[in-house]
């Protein structure tokens, strides 16, 4: 008897899945943790005093690479619990790296008081070329970081192009 075909409450590994309310609570908790970590990194760095949002770029690069790695591992390793991608990927990494932080950092050139209103401090807004460079760098290098993460995740777990089936547990 296959646990995934006949009993939808079980994951491919044979372990019970999380119920929807528990899964949503875990995603929300992970999302809160990712957002707080990003906020701490930005606040500890005094990014609002920099002309170029280096910390936001680093956060987005590390988050994109980690999400790619997680995605690659999830496709290559069938024993990874199914809740891992929504909780760690969508919840934690989705709030750790946000497109809104990219937009906020780049639009401050048009509205120089955006950071000042948020941080209530003296702000050095980027010039137009710096904001444009930041957007281009973010799109290119975050995509490359995600692709590299997927490649490494698949390579580490021996992904060959086809998803390996999870070992079946025999039921009496």
C-alpha positions as CSV (number, residue, x, y, z in Angstrom):
1,X,0.0,0.0,0.0
2,X,1.4,3.4,-1.0
3,X,1.1,6.0,1.7
4,X,0.8,8.9,-0.7
5,X,-1.9,7.4,-2.9
6,X,-4.2,5.9,-0.4
7,X,-3.7,8.1,2.7
8,X,-3.4,11.8,1.8
9,X,-2.6,12.7,5.4
10,X,0.8,11.2,5.0
11,X,3.9,12.7,3.3
12,X,6.1,10.8,0.9
13,X,8.3,10.0,3.8
14,X,5.5,8.2,5.6
15,X,5.3,10.9,8.3
16,X,2.0,12.7,8.9
17,X,1.6,16.1,7.2
18,X,0.9,19.3,9.1
19,X,-2.8,20.3,9.2
20,X,-3.6,23.5,7.4
21,X,-4.1,25.6,10.5
22,X,-0.7,24.4,11.9
23,X,1.0,25.0,8.6
24,X,-0.4,28.5,8.4
25,X,0.7,29.2,12.0
26,X,4.2,27.9,11.2
27,X,4.5,30.0,8.0
28,X,3.3,33.1,10.0
29,X,5.9,32.5,12.8
30,X,8.7,31.9,10.3
31,X,7.6,35.0,8.4
32,X,7.8,37.1,11.6
33,X,11.3,35.7,12.3
34,X,12.5,36.5,8.8
35,X,11.2,40.0,8.9
36,X,12.7,40.7,12.3
37,X,16.1,39.4,11.2
38,X,16.1,41.6,8.1
39,X,15.0,44.6,10.2
40,X,17.8,44.0,12.7
41,X,20.4,43.7,10.0
42,X,19.3,46.9,8.4
43,X,19.0,48.8,11.7
44,X,22.3,47.6,13.1
45,X,24.1,48.8,9.9
46,X,22.6,52.3,9.7
47,X,21.8,51.7,6.1
48,X,19.8,54.9,5.9
49,X,23.1,56.8,6.1
50,X,24.5,55.0,3.0
51,X,24.0,56.3,-0.5
52,X,23.8,52.7,-1.8
53,X,21.6,50.1,0.1
54,X,24.4,47.5,0.6
55,X,22.7,45.7,3.5
56,X,19.4,45.3,1.6
57,X,21.3,44.0,-1.4
58,X,23.3,41.5,0.8
59,X,20.1,40.3,2.5
60,X,18.4,39.8,-0.9
61,X,21.4,38.0,-2.3
62,X,21.8,35.6,0.7
63,X,18.0,35.0,0.8
64,X,17.8,34.3,-2.9
65,X,20.7,31.9,-2.8
66,X,19.3,30.2,0.3
67,X,15.9,29.9,-1.3
68,X,17.5,28.4,-4.5
69,X,19.4,26.0,-2.3
70,X,16.3,24.9,-0.5
71,X,14.4,24.5,-3.7
72,X,17.2,22.4,-5.2
73,X,17.4,20.2,-2.1
74,X,13.6,19.8,-2.1
75,X,13.6,18.5,-5.6
76,X,16.6,16.2,-5.1
77,X,15.8,14.8,-1.7
78,X,12.3,13.2,-1.4
79,X,12.6,12.7,2.3
80,X,12.5,16.4,3.0
81,X,9.2,17.1,4.8
82,X,6.7,18.8,2.5
83,X,6.1,21.6,4.9
84,X,9.7,22.8,4.6
85,X,9.3,24.8,1.4
86,X,6.2,26.7,2.5
87,X,7.5,27.4,6.1
88,X,11.2,28.1,5.4
89,X,10.8,29.3,1.8
90,X,7.6,31.3,1.8
91,X,7.5,32.2,5.5
92,X,11.1,32.9,6.6
93,X,12.9,33.6,3.4
94,X,9.9,35.4,1.8
95,X,9.8,37.9,4.6
96,X,13.6,38.1,4.9
97,X,14.0,39.1,1.3
98,X,11.2,41.3,0.0
99,X,10.8,43.1,-3.2
100,X,9.2,45.9,-1.2
101,X,12.6,46.6,0.4
102,X,14.2,46.8,-3.0
103,X,11.6,49.3,-4.2
104,X,11.8,51.3,-1.0
105,X,15.6,51.6,-1.4
106,X,15.4,52.6,-5.0
107,X,12.5,55.0,-4.8
108,X,14.1,57.1,-2.1
109,X,15.9,58.9,-4.9
110,X,12.5,60.3,-6.0
111,X,11.2,61.0,-2.5
112,X,14.2,61.9,-0.4
113,X,12.1,62.0,2.8
114,X,10.9,58.4,2.7
115,X,13.7,57.0,4.9
116,X,13.6,60.1,7.1
117,X,9.9,59.6,7.8
118,X,10.6,55.9,8.6
119,X,13.8,56.3,10.6
120,X,13.3,59.9,11.9
121,X,16.9,60.6,11.2
122,X,19.1,62.4,8.6
123,X,19.1,60.5,5.4
124,X,21.5,60.4,2.4
125,X,19.3,59.6,-0.6
126,X,20.9,57.8,-3.6
127,X,21.3,59.6,-6.9
128,X,19.2,58.4,-9.9
129,X,22.1,56.3,-11.3
130,X,22.7,54.6,-7.9
131,X,19.0,53.7,-7.7
132,X,19.1,52.3,-11.2
133,X,22.3,50.4,-10.6
134,X,20.8,48.9,-7.5
135,X,17.7,47.7,-9.3
136,X,19.8,46.1,-12.1
137,X,22.3,44.6,-9.7
138,X,19.5,43.2,-7.6
139,X,17.6,41.6,-10.5
140,X,20.7,40.1,-12.1
141,X,22.6,38.9,-9.1
142,X,19.6,37.7,-7.0
143,X,18.5,35.6,-10.0
144,X,22.0,34.3,-10.3
145,X,22.2,33.5,-6.6
146,X,19.0,31.6,-6.8
147,X,20.1,29.6,-9.8
148,X,23.4,28.8,-8.1
149,X,21.6,27.7,-5.0
150,X,19.4,25.4,-7.0
151,X,22.4,23.9,-8.8
152,X,24.3,23.3,-5.6
153,X,21.3,21.9,-3.8
154,X,20.7,19.4,-6.6
155,X,24.4,18.5,-6.9
156,X,24.8,17.9,-3.2
157,X,21.9,15.4,-3.2
158,X,22.6,13.8,-6.6
159,X,19.7,15.1,-8.7
160,X,19.9,13.6,-12.1
161,X,16.9,15.2,-13.8
162,X,14.2,12.9,-12.4
163,X,12.7,13.1,-8.9
164,X,13.6,9.9,-7.1
165,X,10.7,8.3,-5.4
166,X,10.6,8.1,-1.7
167,X,11.2,4.7,-0.2
168,X,7.8,2.9,0.3
169,X,7.0,1.6,3.7
170,X,5.2,-1.7,3.7
171,X,1.9,-1.8,5.5
172,X,0.4,-5.0,6.9
